[in-house]
């Protein structure tokens, strides 16, 4: 239900202001980058065990077979950072249009 409500509200927002919609997504992606950075700190400090990466992550991200959880979190964080940058760039382009 929550996902359906969000989808419809976001759709309406995008119709009225795609710039604001892209900016919001950019901020959500920024929070994801921050969260993954905190998770990496937890792995590095030993708070979370740096277990072997699941095969599905190894296959999807083209990681080496001996990849660990830390390797997965790094590539996911980098992907989120790219999404953040793309959405903020779209918002900037729409603002300057």
Secondary structure per residue as TSV (DSSP state, phi and psi in degrees):
chain	resnum	aa	ss	phi	psi
A	1	X	-	360.0	-46.2
A	2	X	H	-61.7	-40.7
A	3	X	H	-65.2	-40.1
A	4	X	H	-64.3	-41.4
A	5	X	H	-64.3	-47.4
A	6	X	H	-59.1	-47.2
A	7	X	H	-55.8	-48.4
A	8	X	H	-67.2	-42.0
A	9	X	H	-64.6	-41.2
A	10	X	H	-66.4	-39.0
A	11	X	H	-59.7	-45.4
A	12	X	H	-64.2	-43.8
A	13	X	H	-58.7	-43.7
A	14	X	H	-63.5	-36.2
A	15	X	H	-64.0	-42.3
A	16	X	H	-83.5	-32.8
A	17	X	-	-156.1	88.8
A	18	X	H	-63.7	-29.1
A	19	X	H	-61.2	-48.5
A	20	X	H	-65.0	-39.6
A	21	X	H	-61.1	-45.8
A	22	X	H	-66.0	-36.6
A	23	X	H	-64.3	-42.9
A	24	X	H	-61.1	-45.6
A	25	X	H	-62.2	-39.8
A	26	X	H	-58.9	-42.5
A	27	X	H	-68.0	-37.3
A	28	X	H	-63.0	-40.6
A	29	X	H	-66.5	-36.1
A	30	X	H	-60.3	-41.9
A	31	X	H	-63.8	-37.5
A	32	X	H	-63.8	-43.6
A	33	X	H	-60.0	-44.5
A	34	X	H	-60.5	-45.3
A	35	X	H	-63.3	-43.3
A	36	X	H	-66.5	-32.6
A	37	X	H	-65.7	-41.4
A	38	X	H	-63.9	-39.9
A	39	X	H	-62.9	-42.0
A	40	X	H	-60.8	-41.1
A	41	X	H	-62.0	-38.1
A	42	X	H	-66.5	-38.0
A	43	X	H	-66.2	-45.5
A	44	X	H	-64.5	-33.0
A	45	X	H	-83.1	-9.4
A	46	X	T	91.0	0.6
A	47	X	S	-62.1	-38.4
A	48	X	S	-116.6	136.3
A	49	X	-	-70.5	134.4
A	50	X	-	-87.1	75.8
A	51	X	-	-77.5	170.4
A	52	X	B	-64.0	141.5
A	53	X	-	-68.6	143.2
A	54	X	-	-66.8	149.6
A	55	X	H	-59.0	-36.4
A	56	X	H	-62.1	-37.5
A	57	X	H	-70.7	-40.0
A	58	X	H	-60.2	-45.4
A	59	X	H	-67.1	-46.4
A	60	X	H	-65.6	-44.0
A	61	X	H	-94.8	4.4
A	62	X	T	53.9	47.2
A	63	X	-	-88.7	159.0
A	64	X	-	-64.4	154.7
A	65	X	T	-61.2	-23.4
A	66	X	T	-96.6	19.1
A	67	X	-	-61.9	149.8
A	68	X	B	-113.5	172.4
A	69	X	H	-53.4	-41.6
A	70	X	H	-57.9	-40.5
A	71	X	H	-63.1	-39.7
A	72	X	H	-66.4	-46.1
A	73	X	H	-61.9	-37.8
A	74	X	H	-61.7	-46.8
A	75	X	H	-71.0	-33.9
A	76	X	H	-67.9	-42.4
A	77	X	H	-62.3	-42.0
A	78	X	H	-62.1	-39.0
A	79	X	H	-64.9	-43.0
A	80	X	H	-63.3	-37.7
A	81	X	H	-64.2	-38.4
A	82	X	H	-64.3	-42.9
A	83	X	H	-62.2	-41.9
A	84	X	H	-57.3	-50.1
A	85	X	H	-63.9	-40.9
A	86	X	H	-63.5	-44.8
A	87	X	H	-68.2	-40.2
A	88	X	H	-66.1	-36.0
A	89	X	H	-64.8	-43.7
A	90	X	H	-59.1	-45.1
A	91	X	H	-62.2	-40.7
A	92	X	H	-64.8	-41.7
A	93	X	H	-63.0	-41.9
A	94	X	H	-68.2	-33.4
A	95	X	H	-69.2	-36.0
A	96	X	H	-88.0	-1.7
A	97	X	-	-79.6	360.0
